[in-house]
Amino acid sequence: MTESWLSRKRESLMIVASLIATMAFQAGTNPPGGLWQDNSPSKSISQVTQHDTIIADSPSVFDHLAGESIIACYNDKKFMYHIYLFCNTVGFVGSLSIILLLVTGLPFCRRFWMWILTVILWLTITAVTLTYVVAIWVAAPSKETRIVEDLLYFFISIWGGVMLVIAVLHTIRLVIKLFKWLGNFILGRIKRSCV
Protein backbone atom coordinates (compact mmCIF):
# COMPACT_ATOMS: atom_id res chain seq x y z
CA MET A 1 0.00 0.00 0.00
CA THR A 2 2.83 2.38 0.85
CA GLU A 3 4.50 1.63 -2.48
CA SER A 4 1.38 2.56 -4.47
CA TRP A 5 0.99 5.76 -2.42
CA LEU A 6 4.61 6.70 -3.12
CA SER A 7 4.22 5.87 -6.81
CA ARG A 8 1.12 8.07 -7.10
CA LYS A 9 2.87 10.83 -5.17
CA ARG A 10 5.90 10.68 -7.52
CA GLU A 11 3.67 10.88 -10.58
CA SER A 12 1.75 13.83 -9.16
CA LEU A 13 4.94 15.67 -8.25
CA MET A 14 6.34 15.11 -11.73
CA ILE A 15 3.21 16.42 -13.47
CA VAL A 16 2.90 19.50 -11.26
CA ALA A 17 6.63 20.28 -11.49
CA SER A 18 6.50 19.98 -15.30
CA LEU A 19 3.56 22.37 -15.52
CA ILE A 20 5.24 24.89 -13.21
CA ALA A 21 8.48 24.70 -15.21
CA THR A 22 6.53 25.42 -18.40
CA MET A 23 4.70 28.35 -16.83
CA ALA A 24 7.87 29.81 -15.32
CA PHE A 25 9.74 29.50 -18.62
CA GLN A 26 6.95 31.34 -20.43
CA ALA A 27 6.80 34.02 -17.74
CA GLY A 28 10.56 34.48 -17.97
CA THR A 29 10.63 34.88 -21.73
CA ASN A 30 7.44 36.99 -21.87
CA PRO A 31 7.50 39.36 -18.88
CA PRO A 32 4.52 41.59 -18.05
CA GLY A 33 4.38 44.54 -20.41
CA GLY A 34 6.13 42.56 -23.13
CA LEU A 35 9.43 43.11 -24.87
CA TRP A 36 10.66 46.01 -26.97
CA GLN A 37 10.26 45.30 -30.67
CA ASP A 38 12.72 47.97 -31.82
CA ASN A 39 16.00 49.60 -30.89
CA SER A 40 15.97 53.12 -29.51
CA PRO A 41 18.96 55.43 -29.54
CA SER A 42 19.99 57.17 -26.33
CA LYS A 43 18.35 60.53 -25.78
CA SER A 44 19.24 63.18 -23.33
CA ILE A 45 16.49 65.23 -21.67
CA SER A 46 17.46 68.23 -23.80
CA GLN A 47 16.84 66.23 -27.00
CA VAL A 48 13.26 65.37 -26.08
CA THR A 49 10.79 67.32 -28.16
CA GLN A 50 7.04 67.71 -28.08
CA HIS A 51 6.76 65.06 -30.82
CA ASP A 52 8.21 62.40 -28.49
CA THR A 53 5.05 62.64 -26.35
CA ILE A 54 7.03 62.30 -23.12
CA ILE A 55 4.85 63.77 -20.41
CA ALA A 56 5.94 65.38 -17.16
CA ASP A 57 5.19 62.38 -14.94
CA SER A 58 7.02 59.99 -17.26
CA PRO A 59 9.52 57.93 -15.25
CA SER A 60 12.55 58.68 -17.39
CA VAL A 61 13.86 59.03 -20.88
CA PHE A 62 15.52 55.75 -21.73
CA ASP A 63 17.14 53.80 -24.49
CA HIS A 64 16.44 50.16 -25.18
CA LEU A 65 17.26 47.28 -27.44
CA ALA A 66 14.84 44.95 -29.18
CA GLY A 67 14.05 41.95 -26.99
CA GLU A 68 14.54 43.74 -23.66
CA SER A 69 11.76 43.90 -21.11
CA ILE A 70 9.73 47.10 -21.33
CA ILE A 71 8.96 47.17 -17.58
CA ALA A 72 12.66 46.88 -16.70
CA CYS A 73 13.33 50.19 -18.46
CA TYR A 74 11.02 52.20 -16.19
CA ASN A 75 12.80 53.43 -13.06
CA ASP A 76 9.68 53.33 -10.90
CA LYS A 77 8.94 49.69 -11.83
CA LYS A 78 12.51 48.36 -11.86
CA PHE A 79 12.42 47.11 -8.25
CA MET A 80 9.19 45.18 -8.83
CA TYR A 81 10.67 43.72 -12.00
CA HIS A 82 13.64 42.43 -9.99
CA ILE A 83 11.26 40.78 -7.51
CA TYR A 84 9.35 39.30 -10.45
CA LEU A 85 12.56 37.83 -11.88
CA PHE A 86 13.65 36.46 -8.50
CA CYS A 87 10.31 34.76 -7.76
CA ASN A 88 10.02 33.38 -11.29
CA THR A 89 13.58 32.02 -11.15
CA VAL A 90 12.92 30.34 -7.78
CA GLY A 91 9.81 28.72 -9.25
CA PHE A 92 11.63 27.60 -12.39
CA VAL A 93 14.70 26.22 -10.62
CA GLY A 94 12.58 24.54 -7.92
CA SER A 95 10.42 22.74 -10.47
CA LEU A 96 13.44 21.70 -12.54
CA SER A 97 15.11 20.39 -9.37
CA ILE A 98 12.08 18.24 -8.58
CA ILE A 99 11.99 16.89 -12.14
CA LEU A 100 15.72 16.16 -12.08
CA LEU A 101 15.55 14.41 -8.69
CA LEU A 102 12.62 12.24 -9.78
CA VAL A 103 14.13 11.36 -13.17
CA THR A 104 17.58 10.43 -11.82
CA GLY A 105 16.21 7.24 -10.30
CA LEU A 106 17.39 7.98 -6.79
CA PRO A 107 15.59 5.77 -4.26
CA PHE A 108 12.79 8.05 -3.13
CA CYS A 109 11.03 5.04 -1.60
CA ARG A 110 10.70 6.59 1.82
CA ARG A 111 8.12 9.05 2.94
CA PHE A 112 10.82 11.37 4.25
CA TRP A 113 12.26 11.98 0.75
CA MET A 114 8.80 12.46 -0.70
CA TRP A 115 8.12 14.94 2.09
CA ILE A 116 11.31 16.85 1.12
CA LEU A 117 10.19 16.94 -2.53
CA THR A 118 6.73 18.08 -1.44
CA VAL A 119 8.23 20.94 0.58
CA ILE A 120 10.31 21.98 -2.44
CA LEU A 121 7.14 21.92 -4.53
CA TRP A 122 5.33 23.95 -1.88
CA LEU A 123 8.04 26.64 -2.06
CA THR A 124 7.94 26.49 -5.85
CA ILE A 125 4.18 27.01 -5.95
CA THR A 126 4.52 29.92 -3.53
CA ALA A 127 7.21 31.48 -5.76
CA VAL A 128 4.97 31.12 -8.82
CA THR A 129 2.11 32.70 -6.87
CA LEU A 130 4.33 35.66 -5.96
CA THR A 131 5.37 35.92 -9.61
CA TYR A 132 1.71 36.26 -10.53
CA VAL A 133 1.12 38.89 -7.83
CA VAL A 134 4.08 40.99 -8.97
CA ALA A 135 3.07 40.64 -12.64
CA ILE A 136 -0.42 41.93 -11.87
CA TRP A 137 1.00 44.74 -9.77
CA VAL A 138 3.49 45.82 -12.45
CA ALA A 139 1.05 45.59 -15.36
CA ALA A 140 -1.77 47.48 -13.63
CA PRO A 141 -2.47 50.95 -14.99
CA SER A 142 -1.67 53.75 -12.56
CA LYS A 143 -5.32 54.83 -12.33
CA GLU A 144 -6.30 51.31 -11.16
CA THR A 145 -3.59 51.01 -8.51
CA ARG A 146 -5.97 51.24 -5.54
CA ILE A 147 -8.25 48.43 -6.76
CA VAL A 148 -5.26 46.23 -7.61
CA GLU A 149 -3.74 46.90 -4.17
CA ASP A 150 -6.97 45.87 -2.43
CA LEU A 151 -7.31 42.71 -4.53
CA LEU A 152 -3.67 41.76 -4.01
CA TYR A 153 -3.84 42.31 -0.23
CA PHE A 154 -6.95 40.13 -0.13
CA PHE A 155 -5.26 37.49 -2.30
CA ILE A 156 -2.07 37.52 -0.22
CA SER A 157 -4.12 37.24 2.99
CA ILE A 158 -6.01 34.21 1.64
CA TRP A 159 -2.82 32.59 0.33
CA GLY A 160 -0.99 33.25 3.60
CA GLY A 161 -3.92 31.78 5.53
CA VAL A 162 -3.94 28.64 3.41
CA MET A 163 -0.15 28.25 3.81
CA LEU A 164 -0.47 28.77 7.58
CA VAL A 165 -3.22 26.14 7.89
CA ILE A 166 -1.19 23.64 5.87
CA ALA A 167 1.93 24.35 7.94
CA VAL A 168 0.03 23.99 11.24
CA LEU A 169 -1.64 20.73 10.17
CA HIS A 170 1.64 19.23 9.00
CA THR A 171 3.37 20.37 12.19
CA ILE A 172 0.65 18.78 14.34
CA ARG A 173 0.93 15.55 12.35
CA LEU A 174 4.72 15.58 12.73
CA VAL A 175 4.50 16.23 16.48
CA ILE A 176 2.00 13.37 16.93
CA LYS A 177 4.30 10.99 15.01
CA LEU A 178 7.26 12.18 17.06
CA PHE A 179 5.42 11.57 20.34
CA LYS A 180 4.31 8.10 19.18
CA TRP A 181 7.86 7.22 18.18
CA LEU A 182 9.22 8.61 21.45
CA GLY A 183 6.57 6.71 23.45
CA ASN A 184 7.39 3.44 21.66
CA PHE A 185 11.10 4.05 22.16
CA ILE A 186 10.69 4.69 25.91
CA LEU A 187 8.34 1.70 26.37
CA GLY A 188 10.82 -0.53 24.51
CA ARG A 189 13.65 0.61 26.78
CA ILE A 190 11.54 0.02 29.89
CA LYS A 191 10.58 -3.48 28.72
CA ARG A 192 14.20 -4.35 27.95
CA SER A 193 15.38 -3.06 31.32
CA CYS A 194 12.70 -5.08 33.18
CA VAL A 195 13.69 -8.37 31.54
Phi, psi and chi 1 to 4 in degrees:
 res  aa     phi    psi   chi1   chi2   chi3   chi4
   1 MET       -  -42.2  175.1  157.0  158.1      -
   2 THR   -63.2  -38.2  -57.0      -      -      -
   3 GLU   -63.6  -41.2 -171.4   63.2   36.8      -
   4 SER   -68.7  -35.6   66.7      -      -      -
   5 TRP   -63.4  -45.8  177.1   85.2      -      -
   6 LEU   -65.2  -37.6  -72.7  172.4      -      -
   7 SER   -64.2  -45.3  175.9      -      -      -
   8 ARG   -63.1  -40.8  -74.3 -166.5  -43.6  -92.4
   9 LYS   -63.8  -42.2 -171.5   83.6  161.9  175.7
  10 ARG   -61.6  -45.3  -76.6  175.6   66.7  124.2
  11 GLU   -62.6  -43.2  -69.4  170.5    9.9      -
  12 SER   -63.1  -44.1  -62.0      -      -      -
  13 LEU   -61.5  -41.2  -76.3  172.4      -      -
  14 MET   -63.7  -44.7 -178.7   64.1   89.3      -
  15 ILE   -64.2  -48.5  -69.2  168.5      -      -
  16 VAL   -64.8  -42.6  172.0      -      -      -
  17 ALA   -63.2  -38.8      -      -      -      -
  18 SER   -64.6  -42.9  -61.5      -      -      -
  19 LEU   -64.3  -42.2  -70.6  172.7      -      -
  20 ILE   -65.7  -40.9  -69.8  174.1      -      -
  21 ALA   -60.6  -41.2      -      -      -      -
  22 THR   -63.6  -46.6  -56.6      -      -      -
  23 MET   -61.9  -45.6  -73.3  178.7    3.0      -
  24 ALA   -65.7  -37.5      -      -      -      -
  25 PHE   -62.5  -46.7 -179.4   82.8      -      -
  26 GLN   -62.0  -42.7  -85.5  -57.5  113.6      -
  27 ALA   -65.9  -31.6      -      -      -      -
  28 GLY   -73.2  -36.8      -      -      -      -
  29 THR   -88.1  -15.3   56.7      -      -      -
  30 ASN  -130.8   76.6  -63.7  -50.4      -      -
  31 PRO   -68.5  164.4   23.6  -30.1      -      -
  32 PRO   -61.1  138.3   17.8  -26.4      -      -
  33 GLY    92.6  -16.1      -      -      -      -
  34 GLY    84.6 -167.5      -      -      -      -
  35 LEU  -120.1  149.9  -56.2  171.3      -      -
  36 TRP   -64.7  139.0  -70.2  107.7      -      -
  37 GLN   -98.8   -7.5  -59.2  -61.7  -44.4      -
  38 ASP  -138.4  168.8   60.6  -14.6      -      -
  39 ASN   -95.5  143.2  -67.5  -28.2      -      -
  40 SER  -124.7  130.3  169.5      -      -      -
  41 PRO   -72.2  157.5   26.1  -32.2      -      -
  42 SER   -63.8  141.8  -95.2      -      -      -
  43 LYS  -130.7  140.0  -65.5 -178.3 -177.4  179.1
  44 SER   -92.4  163.3   66.7      -      -      -
  45 ILE   -58.4  -35.3  -62.5  -71.9      -      -
  46 SER   -69.0  -21.4   61.2      -      -      -
  47 GLN   -84.7  -11.6  -67.3  173.4  -36.5      -
  48 VAL   -73.1  129.0  175.5      -      -      -
  49 THR  -113.8  175.4   65.3      -      -      -
  50 GLN   -62.2  -28.7 -173.4   64.3   25.0      -
  51 HIS   -71.4  -18.0  -61.2  -65.3      -      -
  52 ASP   -77.4   -9.2  -71.7  -41.9      -      -
  53 THR    50.3   39.0   64.2      -      -      -
  54 ILE   -87.7  122.4  -57.1  -82.9      -      -
  55 ILE   -96.4  169.3   54.4  176.4      -      -
  56 ALA   -61.8  -36.6      -      -      -      -
  57 ASP   -90.7   13.3   63.2  -14.5      -      -
  58 SER   -64.8  139.7  179.0      -      -      -
  59 PRO   -62.1  -41.2   13.8  -20.5      -      -
  60 SER  -173.6  167.5   65.2      -      -      -
  61 VAL   -98.5  126.6  178.0      -      -      -
  62 PHE  -135.0  163.8   45.5   81.5      -      -
  63 ASP  -115.0  156.8   58.9  -35.5      -      -
  64 HIS  -152.1  164.9   59.0  -91.9      -      -
  65 LEU  -117.3  151.8  -63.2  173.0      -      -
  66 ALA   -58.6  135.7      -      -      -      -
  67 GLY    95.2   -9.2      -      -      -      -
  68 GLU   -84.0  153.6  -69.7 -178.4  -19.7      -
  69 SER   -68.1  134.2  171.8      -      -      -
  70 ILE   -68.6  -44.8  -66.5  171.9      -      -
  71 ILE   -61.3  -35.0  -63.7  -65.4      -      -
  72 ALA   -66.5  -18.6      -      -      -      -
  73 CYS   -83.0  -17.1  -67.7      -      -      -
  74 TYR   -87.6  123.9  -72.6   91.3      -      -
  75 ASN   -60.8  -37.5  -70.3  -26.5      -      -
  76 ASP   -76.8  -12.2   61.0  -20.2      -      -
  77 LYS  -111.4   -2.6  -56.2 -125.0 -178.7 -166.5
  78 LYS   -62.0  -41.5 -160.5  171.2  -82.7 -161.4
  79 PHE   -62.9  -43.7  177.3   70.6      -      -
  80 MET   -66.2  -34.0  -67.4  -58.4  -78.2      -
  81 TYR   -64.8  -38.6 -179.8   71.6      -      -
  82 HIS   -64.5  -40.4  -68.0  162.3      -      -
  83 ILE   -63.9  -42.4  -66.3  172.8      -      -
  84 TYR   -56.5  -48.1  172.9   82.7      -      -
  85 LEU   -63.7  -41.3  -78.6  179.4      -      -
  86 PHE   -62.8  -50.5  175.4   77.3      -      -
  87 CYS   -63.4  -41.7  -67.6      -      -      -
  88 ASN   -64.9  -39.3 -168.1   55.6      -      -
  89 THR   -67.3  -40.5  -58.0      -      -      -
  90 VAL   -60.8  -44.1  168.2      -      -      -
  91 GLY   -62.6  -42.9      -      -      -      -
  92 PHE   -66.9  -49.4 -173.7   64.5      -      -
  93 VAL   -66.6  -39.1  170.0      -      -      -
  94 GLY   -61.9  -44.8      -      -      -      -
  95 SER   -68.6  -39.5   59.8      -      -      -
  96 LEU   -65.4  -35.1  -71.0 -178.8      -      -
  97 SER   -63.2  -43.2  -61.0      -      -      -
  98 ILE   -62.5  -46.2  -68.8  169.0      -      -
  99 ILE   -60.0  -47.1  -67.3  168.5      -      -
 100 LEU   -61.8  -44.1 -175.7   63.5      -      -
 101 LEU   -64.8  -37.4  -71.9  170.4      -      -
 102 LEU   -74.7  -33.5  -71.0  173.3      -      -
 103 VAL   -77.7  -28.6  167.6      -      -      -
 104 THR   -64.5  -18.2   57.2      -      -      -
 105 GLY    84.3   14.5      -      -      -      -
 106 LEU   -62.1  148.9  -68.2  173.9      -      -
 107 PRO   -75.5   83.4   27.0  -32.3      -      -
 108 PHE   -89.1   51.7  -69.8  106.9      -      -
 109 CYS   -89.8   -3.5  -60.5      -      -      -
 110 ARG  -106.8  149.6  -57.9 -150.0  179.9 -111.4
 111 ARG   -61.8  -32.5  -73.4 -178.8 -178.4 -104.6
 112 PHE   -59.4  -45.5  174.9   74.0      -      -
 113 TRP   -67.6  -36.8  -67.0  112.1      -      -
 114 MET   -67.1  -33.5  -67.9  -46.5  -88.8      -
 115 TRP   -65.5  -41.8 -178.6   80.2      -      -
 116 ILE   -60.5  -46.4  -66.1  -74.1      -      -
 117 LEU   -63.3  -36.8  -70.8  174.5      -      -
 118 THR   -65.7  -40.1  -56.5      -      -      -
 119 VAL   -64.4  -41.6  168.1      -      -      -
 120 ILE   -60.4  -42.3  -66.1  171.0      -      -
 121 LEU   -65.4  -37.6 -173.8   63.3      -      -
 122 TRP   -60.2  -46.2 -171.0   23.9      -      -
 123 LEU   -64.7  -37.7  -66.6  172.1      -      -
 124 THR   -64.6  -44.3  -58.9      -      -      -
 125 ILE   -64.3  -39.6  -70.4  171.7      -      -
 126 THR   -63.2  -41.2  -58.6      -      -      -
 127 ALA   -63.2  -41.2      -      -      -      -
 128 VAL   -65.6  -37.6  169.2      -      -      -
 129 THR   -62.8  -43.9  -57.2      -      -      -
 130 LEU   -65.8  -33.6  -69.5  173.8      -      -
 131 THR   -60.6  -43.7  -58.5      -      -      -
 132 TYR   -61.9  -46.0  169.8   78.6      -      -
 133 VAL   -59.7  -46.5  167.3      -      -      -
 134 VAL   -66.4  -38.7  172.4      -      -      -
 135 ALA   -62.1  -42.3      -      -      -      -
 136 ILE   -65.4  -42.4  -66.1  -61.5      -      -
 137 TRP   -62.4  -45.3 -176.5  -84.6      -      -
 138 VAL   -69.6  -39.3  166.0      -      -      -
 139 ALA   -82.3  -10.3      -      -      -      -
 140 ALA   -69.6  137.8      -      -      -      -
 141 PRO   -66.8  151.3   10.5  -13.2      -      -
 142 SER   -62.1  -29.2   56.0      -      -      -
 143 LYS   -75.0  -15.6   63.1 -176.6  175.8 -172.5
 144 GLU  -103.3   11.7  -60.3  -67.5  -31.1      -
 145 THR   -58.5  -42.3  -56.2      -      -      -
 146 ARG   -63.1  -45.0 -177.6   69.5 -176.0  146.2
 147 ILE   -65.1  -43.2  -65.8  169.6      -      -
 148 VAL   -63.6  -42.1  171.8      -      -      -
 149 GLU   -57.5  -48.9  -83.4 -179.6   27.1      -
 150 ASP   -60.3  -45.5  -67.6  -17.0      -      -
 151 LEU   -63.7  -42.2  -75.6  171.9      -      -
 152 LEU   -68.3  -39.3  -69.3  179.7      -      -
 153 TYR   -62.9  -40.8  -72.0  138.1      -      -
 154 PHE   -63.5  -45.8  176.3   73.6      -      -
 155 PHE   -62.0  -46.4  176.8   74.3      -      -
 156 ILE   -64.2  -38.2  -70.7  170.5      -      -
 157 SER   -62.9  -45.5  -61.0      -      -      -
 158 ILE   -62.5  -48.5  -63.5  -72.0      -      -
 159 TRP   -61.5  -45.0 -175.9 -102.9      -      -
 160 GLY   -60.8  -39.7      -      -      -      -
 161 GLY   -63.3  -43.6      -      -      -      -
 162 VAL   -62.7  -45.2  168.0      -      -      -
 163 MET   -62.5  -38.8  -68.7  -66.0  118.7      -
 164 LEU   -66.1  -43.5 -176.2   64.4      -      -
 165 VAL   -61.8  -45.3  167.0      -      -      -
 166 ILE   -61.8  -44.3  -69.8  170.9      -      -
 167 ALA   -63.6  -42.3      -      -      -      -
 168 VAL   -65.2  -44.8  166.6      -      -      -
 169 LEU   -63.0  -42.5  -68.9  175.4      -      -
 170 HIS   -67.4  -36.4  -82.8  -70.6      -      -
 171 THR   -65.9  -43.0  -57.5      -      -      -
 172 ILE   -61.3  -45.9  -70.6  170.7      -      -
 173 ARG   -60.0  -41.7 -165.3  173.4  107.0 -165.9
 174 LEU   -66.5  -41.0 -176.9   64.3      -      -
 175 VAL   -65.2  -41.9  167.1      -      -      -
 176 ILE   -61.5  -45.7  -71.1  170.6      -      -
 177 LYS   -62.4  -38.7  -76.2 -175.0  176.0 -172.6
 178 LEU   -64.9  -43.4 -177.1   64.3      -      -
 179 PHE   -66.0  -38.9  -82.1  130.2      -      -
 180 LYS   -63.0  -45.7  -77.3 -178.3 -179.3  177.5
 181 TRP   -63.5  -42.9  177.7   81.9      -      -
 182 LEU   -64.9  -41.3 -166.3   58.5      -      -
 183 GLY   -62.3  -45.8      -      -      -      -
 184 ASN   -63.2  -39.0  -70.1  -21.2      -      -
 185 PHE   -64.9  -44.9  179.9   74.4      -      -
 186 ILE   -67.2  -43.3  -68.6  171.4      -      -
 187 LEU   -62.7  -39.4  -75.8  174.3      -      -
 188 GLY   -63.5  -39.6      -      -      -      -
 189 ARG   -67.5  -39.1  -59.4  -86.7  -69.7 -166.0
 190 ILE   -66.9  -43.6  -69.8  172.0      -      -
 191 LYS   -62.9  -41.1  -74.6 -179.7 -177.4  178.3
 192 ARG   -67.4  -34.6  -83.6 -173.2 -111.7  133.4
 193 SER   -76.0  -24.5   66.9      -      -      -
 194 CYS   -79.7  -22.8  -68.8      -      -      -
 195 VAL   -80.3      -  173.5      -      -      -
